[in-house]
């Protein structure tokens, strides 16, 4: 398998490829079972390529894509080739999750739809409304990479050749069986730096302050059990206060979810951990 081809197959808000160097510098010396409760695009998973991992996301549509890539990659690639990079086609497919009968679509068709919309929507921005319906506009790209066959096949091979569990549960639930040798990487929807910057529309219902507090409480529980974790979030006063008892490192990231390109730029983020050992 061409390991260099194993990479995120979706563009996901808050993706960690640009911060990979900063993150890997803070990883522990050894990792047993790797847990990632908010998998998103999976940048760190595909960088580390652990042999044993439990990955999860509350977004069922996203986890379905991972499962289809694992189980039906050949058929998925065939179906992806049928899509059209046209505005009318895009909006017709986008609206299908509001139509009667969408729940009866096959996992393959749903996964193909998600990949297509992600590759052709504006800024590759996965966004849903309060009802959980995809609502990002058409991107008008001349030649979007809808069928990234080499990456899809490499990811499928990785998922099949290793012990990778796929779940769509609440982040607390997926960690109930975690043991001391585990390592957990949390990359939740970020605390908004301002009300106008609030973007938590990855799943129906969003991810608010109560969820951030519940996540912090879970980190405290993991720490008491001796389970190591690393967490990414925005460097807001709220987050820094929540995690004041843990090690906090500051990093700068370029974020591009603002529709105004001039307002995209470097923002402060934090990497929070409960251990001291550094990977050599």
Secondary structure, 3 states (H helix, E strand, C coil): CCHHHCCCCCCCCCCCHHHHHHHHHCCCCCCCCEEECCCCCCHHHHHHCCCEEEEECCCHHHHHHHHHHHHHHHHHHHHHCCCCCCHHHHHHHHHHHHCCCHHHCCHHHHHHHHHHHHHHEHHHCCCECCCCCECCCECCCCCCCCCCHHHHHHHHHHHHHCEEEEECCCCCHHHCCCCCCCEEEEECCCCCCCHHHCCCCCCCCCCCHHHHHHHHHHHHHHHHHCCEEEEEEECCHHHHHHCCCCEEEEEEEEECCCCCHHHCEEEEEEEEECCCCCCC
